Amino acid sequence: MLISFSVENFRSIRDLQTFSLEEQRSDEHLRESNTFEAGKRRLLKSAAIFGPNASGKSNVLNALGWMRLFITTSHMFPPGGKIGHMPFRLSTVTENAPTHFEVEFFHDGHEYRYGFELVAEHIVSEWLFRKQPDAKPACLFTREGAQIERSTEHFKEGKGLEERTRPDVLFLSVCAQFNGAESGKVMRWFLKLLVTSGLQDDFMPLTIQHLADSKHQPALAAFIRNAGLGIPNLKVAEENQVELTLPSNLPAGSSVRLSMTASGQKQQRIKTLHDKRDDKGSVVGSVEFDLTKDESHGTQKYVALSAPILAAFQQGYILVIDEIDARLHPLLTQTLFDRFHSAENKANAQLICAAHDVTLLEPERFRRDQIWFCEKDENEATELYSLAEFDPQDVRPTTKFSRQYLKGLFGAVPRLAQFREDLQHV
C-alpha cells in the first residue's frame, strides 16, 4: 500500500512536492468506507488530482510511473548510456540539478522508505529504510555517488554487489537480480504499482489474457455487464492478421484471399456479444461485434480497464490512471471510485487518478484528504496541495466541493480573465 510519494525537479515540478495517501486525523468523514489500516497508520483507498490543463497533474503521476520503470529496468541499460534525466528546464538552477524520487509504502507487515536522486549520467544518491512494528527505522543501505554503505545486520544480501553496481544503475535493482530478500520485496511492491493513461488502452493485452482464461472470464463479463454498456457477454477469438487488413468486398472463397491468408499469423481479439431480438422483443440469439471496430472508444477503455481493476481487488494493487474520466460517462467514473470504497475491495487496493470531472467532487464520495489540486506558480512550476490543507472552518466535510472549486476558492482552475475580456470586444 502506498503511503506517500515525493518528487522534485521533474518536468514541470521544480520544488519538492509530496502526494500522501495517509488519512488526516482531523477528518473523520467516510472513515470506515474510504480508509483502511496498514500497520499503525490509516491509509486512503483512493485520491484524485484536479486542476487546469497544463498544470502538471500528469507529470505527478508520470513521475511515479517513471520511478517504477527505472527501478524495474535500470539493470538492463547498456553501459555508458543516458539515463533519461528530465529536469525542470525553465530555471538555470535546476536544469543541471538532480531529480529526486522517494516513496513510502507498507508491504509484508513492514514500512519501507526508498528513494534516489539522479542526473543524466549517473545515480547521485540512493537509500532504503525499513521500519518493523514497534521498532525504530533501520537503515538498510545508503549511497552517495560510488560509495555504497549497507547494514551488515539488516542488508546482508548486498555483500559484494557494491563493486558490481555501475554508476548508472540502482543498487536496489542489482541486489534484486541476485535474489536479495529485502530488495526483492521492494521490487515486488513496485510490480504491484500499475500506471496508465485514460487516453490509451495499455491494459488491453492483460484483459485479453484474462478473458481467454476460464477462471477470470465470468468475473470480467459480469463487471462489464453491470456497467450498462449493453454487452451481456464477451469472448476472445483468434483471427488471421492478414485477414483483418484485406478489403471486405474480397469474396471469402476467392483464390486470392485463400492464398494470402494461408500462412498468416493469428491475433487474439475481443468480441462483444449483443442480444438479437424478434419483432416481439424476445431474445432469439446473439450478434458478435469486434470490440475495436464496432464499439465506442469509451466502451473500449472500460473493457481495457476491467482486468487491472479486478486484479487490483484480488491482489491489492495500486492503480494509477491519468485522465480517468476521458471517454467515460460521469456516472461510470463515479462508480469506479465507489467500487474501490466498497466491501468488494477486500484487499485494500488503491486508486489514484487525475481528472477534470467536477461531479466527482462531492462529500458523499470523497473526504477532504482524498482531493488534491495542481496549479502552476508565476514561474510555471507545478504546485501540489490537498483540500485538507484549507481552513476547516471554510471547508467542512459536508461542503459542496464542486461548487466552491468552480468558483475558484481552491485555486487550480483555468485563468480565463483575459479570454473573457477579449470576448467582450468581439
ABEGO torsion letter per residue (X at the ends): XBABBBBBGBEABABBBBBBABBBAABABGAAAABBBBEABBBBABBBBBEBBGAGAAAAAAAAAAAAAAAAAAAABBBGBBAGBBBBAABAAAAABBBBBBBBBBBGGBBBBBBBBBBAABBABBBBBBBBBGBBBBBABBBBEABBBBBAAABAAABGAAAABBAABBAAAAAAAAGBAAAAAAAAAAAABBBBBAABBAAAAAAAAAAABAAAAAAAAAAAAAAGAGBABBBBBBBBAAAAABBAABBAABAAAAAAAAABBBBBBBBBBBBBBBAAGBBAEBBBBBAAAABBAAAAAAAAAAAAAAAAAAAGBBBBBBGAABGBBAAAAAAAAAAAABAABAAGBBBBBBBABAAABBAAABBAAABBBBBBBAAGBBBBBBAAABBAAABBAABBAAAAAAAGAAEGBBBAAAAAAAAAAX
